[in-house]
Amino acid sequence: MRSRLLPTASDSSPLENTVQLGSAYIIVLEHSFYIFNKQRYLQDQRPAPSFYVALERYMASQHAAVVREGVSAAVQAYEEAVATAAHAYEEAVKDFVYTYQGNSLA
């Protein structure tokens, strides 16, 4: 199941993989509850395991690709912002230490 939900690109970060799986799991779980409730209400004679039915429907829909693309874009933007902030912090600390040691930045 994991291999079907994760993006095919091997350069995905652990954060992106975690968010992808979490997003898909929440969507599938919500839909499986809907299926379970519908089966219970209709009192189906042969109820199928609602989680697997929901997973198959999700994977067959265009929503899976849209969620993957949206999560990938959001995670990449987040990782870029974190990397930029970390670099700016390192530069600020380096400048502070340099100035503290009695040197001039100019």
Backbone as CSV, one residue per row, in Angstrom:
resi,resn,N_x,N_y,N_z,CA_x,CA_y,CA_z,C_x,C_y,C_z
1,MET,0.828,-1.187,0.000,0.000,0.000,0.000,0.871,1.248,0.000
2,ARG,1.940,1.242,0.792,2.795,2.422,0.893,3.379,2.799,-0.454
3,SER,3.816,1.805,-1.227,4.427,2.094,-2.518,3.417,2.693,-3.496
4,ARG,2.150,2.399,-3.320,1.133,2.957,-4.204,0.761,4.382,-3.820
5,LEU,0.955,4.752,-2.566,0.551,6.074,-2.112,1.665,7.111,-2.233
6,LEU,2.912,6.671,-2.151,4.027,7.614,-2.200,4.342,7.996,-3.635
7,PRO,4.893,9.192,-3.820,5.269,9.601,-5.172,6.363,8.682,-5.719
8,THR,6.441,8.600,-7.034,7.411,7.711,-7.657,8.817,8.283,-7.653
9,ALA,8.962,9.570,-7.484,10.290,10.177,-7.464,11.053,9.713,-6.232
10,SER,12.293,9.316,-6.447,13.089,8.804,-5.331,13.752,9.919,-4.535
11,ASP,13.656,11.153,-5.001,14.295,12.263,-4.300,13.378,12.923,-3.269
12,SER,12.288,12.265,-2.914,11.369,12.804,-1.911,12.013,12.732,-0.539
13,SER,11.790,13.766,0.246,12.351,13.806,1.594,11.507,12.960,2.544
14,PRO,12.075,12.595,3.687,11.286,11.861,4.679,10.051,12.641,5.126
15,LEU,10.183,13.960,5.242,9.039,14.790,5.619,7.933,14.682,4.570
16,GLU,8.316,14.763,3.300,7.315,14.674,2.239,6.637,13.307,2.245
17,ASN,7.408,12.243,2.417,6.827,10.895,2.475,5.846,10.766,3.630
18,THR,6.204,11.314,4.783,5.341,11.238,5.962,4.040,12.005,5.734
19,VAL,4.149,13.206,5.185,2.958,14.018,4.941,2.090,13.379,3.855
20,GLN,2.727,12.808,2.824,1.962,12.124,1.769,1.154,10.969,2.358
21,LEU,1.818,10.127,3.148,1.125,8.983,3.746,0.032,9.434,4.705
22,GLY,0.330,10.439,5.513,-0.657,10.944,6.464,-1.885,11.513,5.772
23,SER,-1.668,12.278,4.723,-2.790,12.864,3.979,-3.657,11.783,3.350
24,ALA,-3.018,10.841,2.694,-3.774,9.757,2.058,-4.506,8.926,3.100
25,TYR,-3.860,8.654,4.217,-4.476,7.840,5.261,-5.730,8.514,5.813
26,ILE,-5.650,9.805,6.053,-6.806,10.535,6.592,-7.964,10.517,5.599
27,ILE,-7.674,10.743,4.331,-8.725,10.736,3.309,-9.355,9.353,3.199
28,VAL,-8.522,8.318,3.148,-9.032,6.953,3.016,-9.810,6.545,4.261
29,LEU,-9.313,6.909,5.422,-10.002,6.561,6.668,-11.383,7.218,6.737
30,GLU,-11.445,8.483,6.354,-12.737,9.178,6.364,-13.706,8.516,5.385
31,HIS,-13.218,8.173,4.212,-14.085,7.547,3.216,-14.487,6.136,3.652
32,SER,-13.595,5.429,4.330,-13.941,4.078,4.789,-15.041,4.133,5.853
33,PHE,-15.013,5.170,6.685,-16.090,5.328,7.658,-17.423,5.562,6.940
34,TYR,-17.377,6.375,5.895,-18.586,6.624,5.106,-19.116,5.312,4.519
35,ILE,-18.239,4.501,3.957,-18.645,3.219,3.366,-19.190,2.294,4.446
36,PHE,-18.492,2.216,5.578,-18.939,1.363,6.678,-20.330,1.777,7.150
37,ASN,-20.526,3.069,7.340,-21.803,3.582,7.808,-22.910,3.305,6.792
38,LYS,-22.599,3.463,5.520,-23.577,3.189,4.466,-23.937,1.704,4.452
39,GLN,-22.931,0.822,4.576,-23.201,-0.617,4.609,-24.049,-0.982,5.820
40,ARG,-23.747,-0.380,6.948,-24.503,-0.667,8.171,-25.947,-0.184,8.033
41,TYR,-26.123,0.991,7.450,-27.457,1.553,7.275,-28.280,0.701,6.315
42,LEU,-27.645,0.293,5.228,-28.360,-0.504,4.231,-28.406,-1.983,4.613
43,GLN,-27.668,-2.348,5.630,-27.583,-3.726,6.109,-27.265,-4.683,4.966
44,ASP,-26.136,-4.387,4.304,-25.673,-5.241,3.211,-25.468,-6.668,3.693
45,GLN,-25.775,-7.592,2.818,-25.602,-8.999,3.162,-24.126,-9.400,3.130
46,ARG,-23.370,-8.851,2.209,-21.947,-9.185,2.090,-21.121,-7.903,2.199
47,PRO,-20.932,-7.394,3.379,-20.154,-6.159,3.493,-18.673,-6.406,3.191
48,ALA,-18.120,-5.570,2.367,-16.692,-5.632,2.058,-15.942,-4.837,3.119
49,PRO,-14.669,-5.181,3.342,-13.873,-4.374,4.287,-13.804,-2.928,3.799
50,SER,-14.412,-2.034,4.539,-14.590,-0.654,4.077,-13.272,0.072,3.833
51,PHE,-12.230,-0.230,4.624,-10.950,0.457,4.424,-10.368,0.132,3.051
52,TYR,-10.401,-1.134,2.668,-9.828,-1.537,1.385,-10.658,-1.023,0.210
53,VAL,-11.950,-0.982,0.379,-12.813,-0.405,-0.656,-12.481,1.081,-0.819
54,ALA,-12.361,1.776,0.295,-12.036,3.213,0.242,-10.658,3.442,-0.364
55,LEU,-9.685,2.603,-0.016,-8.340,2.737,-0.568,-8.350,2.548,-2.082
56,GLU,-9.023,1.538,-2.552,-9.098,1.289,-3.992,-9.789,2.441,-4.720
57,ARG,-10.858,2.945,-4.147,-11.557,4.071,-4.777,-10.678,5.311,-4.807
58,TYR,-9.961,5.559,-3.725,-9.070,6.728,-3.662,-7.960,6.606,-4.699
59,MET,-7.342,5.440,-4.786,-6.235,5.253,-5.722,-6.712,5.343,-7.175
60,ALA,-7.948,4.962,-7.437,-8.479,5.015,-8.795,-8.944,6.418,-9.186
61,SER,-9.111,7.295,-8.217,-9.628,8.631,-8.512,-8.493,9.583,-8.879
62,GLN,-8.880,10.715,-9.440,-7.885,11.745,-9.757,-7.449,12.492,-8.494
63,HIS,-8.162,12.294,-7.401,-7.836,12.994,-6.161,-6.476,12.584,-5.605
64,ALA,-6.092,11.338,-5.797,-4.804,10.869,-5.281,-3.655,11.664,-5.893
65,ALA,-3.697,11.875,-7.197,-2.640,12.638,-7.868,-2.655,14.104,-7.437
66,VAL,-3.838,14.667,-7.289,-3.953,16.071,-6.876,-3.400,16.262,-5.469
67,VAL,-3.712,15.332,-4.571,-3.196,15.413,-3.199,-1.680,15.276,-3.207
68,ARG,-1.142,14.324,-3.989,0.313,14.150,-4.061,0.995,15.418,-4.546
69,GLU,0.461,16.029,-5.593,1.058,17.250,-6.139,0.982,18.401,-5.139
70,GLY,-0.163,18.548,-4.497,-0.330,19.627,-3.519,0.585,19.468,-2.314
71,VAL,0.682,18.250,-1.815,1.554,18.001,-0.661,3.010,18.214,-1.057
72,SER,3.399,17.746,-2.224,4.782,17.935,-2.682,5.139,19.417,-2.769
73,ALA,4.251,20.209,-3.345,4.509,21.649,-3.472,4.612,22.311,-2.096
74,ALA,3.716,21.945,-1.185,3.732,22.544,0.149,4.993,22.156,0.923
75,VAL,5.377,20.896,0.851,6.565,20.438,1.581,7.823,21.066,0.995
76,GLN,7.914,21.154,-0.314,9.086,21.776,-0.930,9.201,23.244,-0.542
77,ALA,8.090,23.956,-0.525,8.111,25.361,-0.106,8.548,25.477,1.348
78,TYR,8.048,24.595,2.192,8.433,24.594,3.604,9.921,24.305,3.763
79,GLU,10.415,23.287,3.069,11.829,22.935,3.193,12.739,24.044,2.684
80,GLU,12.333,24.725,1.611,13.119,25.854,1.105,13.139,27.003,2.114
81,ALA,12.006,27.279,2.730,11.942,28.347,3.732,12.808,28.010,4.945
82,VAL,12.778,26.763,5.378,13.599,26.343,6.521,15.076,26.456,6.175
83,ALA,15.456,26.028,4.978,16.862,26.106,4.568,17.327,27.559,4.488
84,THR,16.473,28.436,3.964,16.821,29.858,3.884,16.965,30.468,5.278
85,ALA,16.046,30.140,6.165,16.115,30.667,7.532,17.346,30.142,8.255
86,ALA,17.675,28.878,8.064,18.853,28.296,8.714,20.117,28.972,8.210
87,HIS,20.177,29.218,6.905,21.348,29.892,6.338,21.465,31.323,6.875
88,ALA,20.352,32.033,6.948,20.368,33.405,7.471,20.793,33.413,8.936
89,TYR,20.336,32.438,9.707,20.720,32.340,11.113,22.218,32.077,11.242
90,GLU,22.743,31.169,10.440,24.179,30.875,10.483,25.004,32.097,10.130
91,GLU,24.571,32.850,9.130,25.288,34.067,8.744,25.241,35.113,9.860
92,ALA,24.085,35.252,10.502,23.957,36.226,11.586,24.852,35.851,12.757
93,VAL,24.900,34.580,13.095,25.763,34.127,14.198,27.222,34.339,13.831
94,LYS,27.575,34.015,12.596,28.965,34.201,12.154,29.364,35.672,12.217
95,ASP,28.479,36.566,11.765,28.760,38.006,11.816,28.869,38.490,13.256
96,PHE,28.003,37.980,14.136,28.046,38.383,15.540,29.361,37.946,16.190
97,VAL,29.760,36.719,15.958,31.003,36.208,16.549,32.190,36.995,16.014
98,TYR,32.180,37.286,14.728,33.273,38.042,14.116,33.371,39.435,14.736
99,THR,32.222,40.095,14.893,32.193,41.427,15.505,32.563,41.355,16.987
100,TYR,32.100,40.351,17.679,32.388,40.181,19.118,33.873,40.002,19.343
101,GLN,34.569,39.403,18.416,36.008,39.182,18.562,36.790,40.463,18.275
102,GLY,36.097,41.554,18.054,36.761,42.843,17.874,37.023,43.208,16.443
103,ASN,36.494,42.503,15.533,36.699,42.780,14.110,35.557,43.639,13.602
104,SER,35.810,44.307,12.495,34.781,45.141,11.873,34.245,44.437,10.639
105,LEU,32.935,44.500,10.443,32.324,43.872,9.283,32.610,44.651,8.009
106,ALA,32.829,45.947,8.108,33.014,46.775,6.921,34.395,46.709,6.374
